[in-house]
Amino acid sequence: MSGEPELAGRTALVTGAARGIGAAVAEELAARGARVLATDADGAALAALPARHEGQVTGRVLDVTDAAAVEELVAEAERTLGPLDIVVNVAGVLRGAAVVDLDDADWAAVFAVNTDGVFHVCRAAARRMTVRRRGSIVTVASNAAGVPRAGMAAYAASKAAAVMFTKCLGLEVAPYGVRCNTVCPGSTDTDMQRAMWDRAPGGPESGRQAVIEGDLAAYRTGIPLGRIAEPSDIADAVAFLVSDRARHITLHDLYVDGGATLRA
């Protein structure tokens, strides 16, 4: 049995890689031998990632809402790093509000990143992967894509759209040997999650515990496993889906949420 890392020789593109789940995914793929192009709109936050993985991770600023910029970066990546074997869409934003209070700008901004961005990246990658008849695309969505969440209509709807888009793409590209799957995390210890805990009446620790216990008044279950996910939990799921161990898995929606949605 070879001791070579399972993703050795492969090239991966990860969006939203500056922090949280995206950073964990980029680092996990690099640890498994992939050459990783880590992208994010926040160049300053992104800078530390390549330094931790010298020669294995390349960082580039990318606004996934800009279709032309995405196409240009994917073309450049294939020229300089090699053909993309793996694409992971992680870039995402959350702007929470009740629907009656949600303004047009926030709705548009959430969809521009969470849905349009996925479309732009997937289209650019799939055009190339289908010609080569190989490749794996994973979209990191949310368990909010599968169950209603009060105060999160824009986020949940954008993630649900991203999930269905990825499945439709997967159906189209399956004959070319390209696999498309989604990973739907539940509450995960990231900056985005901590920002919500900070707004909790009792402070961050109270907010964290409330997520684990659930909120009957908001029709939200707790987390049966009794813990908040770490970004590495999500990264492990992504790494599995892009590996050859998942070579017969496509159009799959993998929930990594400690049972929080009861897989409704």
SVG drawing of the C-alpha trace seen along z (x, -y; Angstrom):
<svg xmlns="http://www.w3.org/2000/svg" viewBox="-43 -48 50 50">
<polyline fill="none" stroke="black" stroke-width="0.4" points="0.0,0.0 1.5,-3.3 2.3,-5.9 1.6,-8.8 -1.0,-11.3 -4.4,-10.5 -4.7,-13.8 -1.1,-14.1 -0.8,-15.5 -4.2,-17.1 -5.0,-20.8 -7.9,-22.3 -9.6,-25.7 -11.3,-26.7 -13.3,-29.9 -14.0,-31.7 -10.6,-30.3 -9.5,-33.2 -11.1,-31.9 -13.5,-29.4 -14.6,-26.4 -12.9,-27.6 -9.5,-27.9 -10.0,-24.4 -10.9,-22.9 -7.9,-24.5 -5.6,-23.2 -7.0,-19.7 -6.7,-19.4 -3.1,-20.6 -2.4,-18.2 -3.7,-15.4 -1.3,-16.4 -3.3,-18.7 -1.9,-21.9 -4.5,-24.4 -5.5,-27.8 -7.1,-29.5 -9.3,-32.5 -11.2,-35.0 -12.4,-38.6 -10.5,-39.5 -6.9,-39.6 -5.5,-40.6 -7.1,-37.7 -6.1,-35.3 -2.4,-36.2 -1.6,-34.0 -2.8,-30.8 -0.1,-30.3 2.6,-31.1 1.5,-28.1 1.8,-25.8 4.7,-27.2 4.7,-25.8 1.5,-23.9 -1.1,-26.7 -1.3,-29.8 -3.5,-32.7 -5.4,-34.9 -8.0,-37.6 -11.3,-36.8 -14.8,-38.3 -17.0,-35.4 -19.8,-37.8 -17.7,-39.0 -18.2,-36.4 -15.4,-37.8 -12.9,-37.8 -13.8,-34.2 -13.3,-33.1 -10.0,-34.9 -8.7,-33.4 -9.7,-29.8 -8.0,-30.2 -4.9,-31.5 -4.9,-28.8 -5.0,-26.1 -2.1,-27.7 0.1,-28.1 -0.9,-25.4 -2.4,-22.8 -5.8,-21.5 -8.3,-21.8 -9.3,-18.4 -11.2,-19.8 -13.4,-22.8 -14.9,-23.7 -17.4,-26.5 -17.3,-27.9 -17.6,-31.6 -20.7,-32.8 -22.4,-35.7 -25.2,-35.9 -27.5,-38.9 -30.3,-37.9 -33.6,-39.7 -37.3,-39.0 -38.6,-39.0 -40.7,-42.1 -37.6,-44.0 -35.2,-42.6 -34.2,-45.2 -33.5,-44.7 -29.8,-45.3 -29.2,-42.6 -31.3,-40.1 -29.3,-40.8 -25.9,-40.7 -26.6,-37.3 -27.7,-35.8 -24.8,-37.4 -22.3,-35.5 -24.1,-32.4 -25.8,-31.5 -24.5,-33.6 -20.9,-33.0 -21.4,-29.2 -22.8,-29.5 -19.9,-31.5 -17.2,-29.2 -19.0,-26.0 -19.6,-27.1 -15.9,-28.1 -14.7,-24.8 -17.2,-22.5 -16.5,-23.8 -12.9,-22.5 -13.6,-19.4 -16.0,-17.9 -13.5,-18.2 -11.0,-16.2 -13.8,-13.8 -12.8,-14.1 -13.2,-16.3 -15.0,-16.8 -17.0,-19.8 -18.4,-20.3 -20.6,-23.2 -20.6,-23.9 -24.2,-25.1 -26.0,-24.9 -28.5,-22.8 -30.7,-25.9 -31.1,-24.9 -33.3,-22.0 -35.3,-23.3 -37.0,-26.8 -35.1,-29.2 -36.8,-32.3 -34.8,-35.5 -32.7,-33.7 -34.9,-33.7 -32.4,-35.2 -29.5,-32.9 -31.6,-29.8 -33.1,-30.4 -29.7,-31.2 -28.2,-28.0 -31.2,-25.9 -30.7,-27.4 -27.0,-26.6 -27.8,-23.0 -30.3,-22.4 -28.0,-24.2 -25.1,-21.9 -27.3,-18.8 -28.6,-19.9 -25.0,-20.5 -24.1,-17.1 -26.8,-15.5 -25.5,-17.3 -21.8,-16.5 -22.1,-12.9 -21.7,-11.4 -18.3,-13.2 -17.1,-11.6 -17.4,-14.8 -19.0,-14.5 -20.9,-17.2 -21.9,-17.0 -23.0,-19.3 -22.0,-19.5 -24.5,-21.1 -23.0,-22.1 -25.0,-22.9 -23.8,-25.4 -20.0,-25.6 -17.5,-27.5 -16.6,-30.2 -16.6,-34.1 -20.0,-34.1 -21.4,-31.9 -19.7,-33.8 -21.1,-37.0 -24.6,-35.6 -23.6,-34.4 -22.3,-37.9 -25.8,-39.3 -27.4,-36.8 -29.1,-38.3 -26.7,-36.5 -23.6,-37.0 -21.5,-34.6 -21.4,-31.6 -25.2,-31.9 -25.6,-32.1 -23.5,-29.0 -25.4,-27.0 -28.7,-28.1 -27.8,-26.7 -26.9,-23.4 -30.2,-23.3 -32.4,-24.6 -35.3,-27.1 -38.8,-25.9 -40.2,-29.4 -38.3,-29.7 -39.2,-26.1 -35.5,-25.2 -34.2,-21.9 -31.0,-21.6 -28.0,-19.5 -28.5,-15.9 -24.7,-15.2 -24.5,-18.1 -21.6,-20.0 -20.9,-22.8 -19.0,-21.6 -15.4,-22.6 -14.4,-23.7 -12.3,-20.6 -15.4,-18.4 -16.7,-20.0 -13.3,-19.9 -13.1,-16.2 -16.4,-15.6 -15.3,-17.7 -12.0,-15.9 -13.8,-12.5 -16.2,-13.6 -13.4,-14.9 -11.3,-11.7 -11.4,-8.5 -13.0,-6.8 -16.2,-8.7 -15.7,-7.9 -19.3,-6.5 -21.0,-9.3 -22.5,-12.2 -25.7,-14.4 -25.4,-13.7 -26.3,-16.2 -24.2,-15.4 -25.5,-17.0 -22.8,-17.5 -24.8,-19.0 -24.8,-16.7 -28.3,-15.6 -29.7,-19.2 -32.2,-19.0 -33.2,-15.4 -32.5,-15.1 -35.9,-16.6"/>
</svg>
